[in-house]
Amino acid sequence: MNLIPLNPTPGSPWTASRPEDEREFVRRLEAGGITVTVRDTRGQEIDGACGQLAAAYPQD
């Protein structure tokens, strides 16, 4: 399973998980026999990171 951390996005009601919560989630998945990869976060400086593109889309 590929996990992609959420990047902070102004105006979003969601926030990224705390590092300790992320580690515990990975631990539980791995304990269940699931191979896990936590992806690097990239693109935040151009508002192109996970969670940022949808927030930049004009809303009606």
FINUPA-458817 format. One record per atom (N, C-alpha, C, CB): residue in one letter; x, z, y. Coordinates in steps of 0.05 Angstrom, whole numbers, plus 5000, padded with zeros to 4 digits. Atoms other than C-alpha are relative to their C-alpha. Glycine has a CB too. Layout:
<pts>
AXZY;...
</pts>
This chain:
<pts>
M501750004977;M500050005000;M501850005025;M498150245000;N498650004975;N502649825069;N498450155021;N500549705010;L501349844978;L501050335123;L501349925026;L500450314995;I499050084974;I501650125195;I499050215020;I499049715008;P500849794980;P501650695246;P498749875024;P502450175008;L501450084976;L496950615304;L501750065025;L497250135003;N498549964975;N500350525372;N498150115021;N501349745009;P501749904979;P497750905432;P499049775018;P501550215018;T501250214984;T492950475472;T498350145022;T498349814983;P501649874978;P490250695541;P497049934997;P501149915027;G502950035002;G482750795539;G498950014972;G499349745013;S500949995028;S482350825463;S499250284993;S502149894981;P500749735009;P478651405431;P501750104977;P497150014992;W498349935023;W483751395373;W502850055009;W499949774980;T497149944995;T490751675371;T501449964974;T500450295011;A498350025024;A496451585322;A500050274986;A502849915007;S499749755016;S497152085266;S502650145007;S499949944970;R497649844997;R502052645274;R501949934977;R499450315002;P498150075022;P508452515234;P499650174975;P502950045011;E500449845024;E507053105189;E497549924984;E499950305008;D502550095013;D500052845174;D500649744985;D497749965020;E499350255013;E502952155159;E501650064974;E501749825019;R498449935024;R508052465111;R498350114978;R502250205007;E501849885020;E502652865075;E498249784987;E498350225012;F501750225010;F498252245068;F501649834980;F498949825023;V498250155018;V504151855038;V500550164975;V502749935014;R499449845023;R505752434992;R497650004980;R500650295008;R502350005018;R498652454965;R499549734987;R497550085016;L500350275012;L498351704954;L502149974978;L500449785021;E497950035020;E505051714917;E499450184976;E502750075012;A500749825022;A502752314876;A497849884982;A499050275011;G502050145016;G496951874854;G500949744988;G497649945018;G498950245012;G501651334831;G500049755017;G498649954975;I500150244982;I500950874891;I502649975015;I497650045021;T497550064985;T507150544919;T499349965029;T501449754988;V500650004972;V507250634994;V502449915017;V499150285009;T498150074980;T510950305051;T498850065027;T500849704997;V500949954973;V510250555122;V501549805018;V500650305010;R498850214983;R511449965169;R501050115026;R497949785004;D499049944974;D515449995232;D497949925021;D502849875006;T501850094978;T511449965297;T501649825018;T498850255015;R498750204983;R513249365339;R497949875018;R501549794984;G501750154982;G510348995398;G498650175021;G497949874984;Q501349834981;Q508149595439;Q500649925029;Q500850294996;E499250074973;E512049355500;E498549755011;E502949955001;I501650234991;I507748715502;I497050034994;I501149744987;D502849945007;D501149055483;D499149834976;D498249955023;G500650165024;G501448665417;G500250164974;G501849764998;A499749845024;A502149255369;A497250074988;A501550265007;C502449935015;C497049515319;C498250175018;C500750154974;G501949854984;G490849745357;G499949925029;G500750294999;Q499950084971;Q492949435424;Q498649745006;Q502849995009;L501150264994;L490548725417;L496950015004;L500649804977;A503049984997;A483148905407;A499350145026;A498850154977;A500549854975;A483549385466;A500349825025;A501850245002;A499550184977;A486048815511;A497949795002;A502849884998;Y502150215000;Y480248355492;Y497850085020;Y498949954972;P502149934981;P475048325548;P497450084985;P499449765018;Q502549905012;Q468848735529;Q497749925018;Q500250314996;D502450064985;D461848545550;D498750255011;D497949854983;
</pts>
